[in-house]
């Protein structure tokens, strides 16, 4: 019985530690936001995104939106087939899986003007060591 309790406590501690290590990134900050003036390649490449992290897009919904798209649609700035559309002005996206995710602004000309970001998600660090 004591061994079972110890195992349960260890599992619970690992769950808490892995949740506590998740980061929240406001897209474009500290120098910008989801706008036409931020250099998103530079912003994203300076961060180490991991599973369970969250990215937050903050913007005026009258001026912008966020579309999650395929790589092909990201490369061509196509808004025809978004995976997901966000338009609240304070959109939180949890990075749930390893891989690359692509986001663009769907307003005409904004993606071509640089409002697009590629997020490379790496495995989270292990708490077991």
Helices and strands as residue ranges (DSSP letters): H 2-20, E 24-26, H 40-45, E 49-50, E 54-58, E 66-69, H 71-76, E 84-86, E 90-94, E 99-104, E 116-122
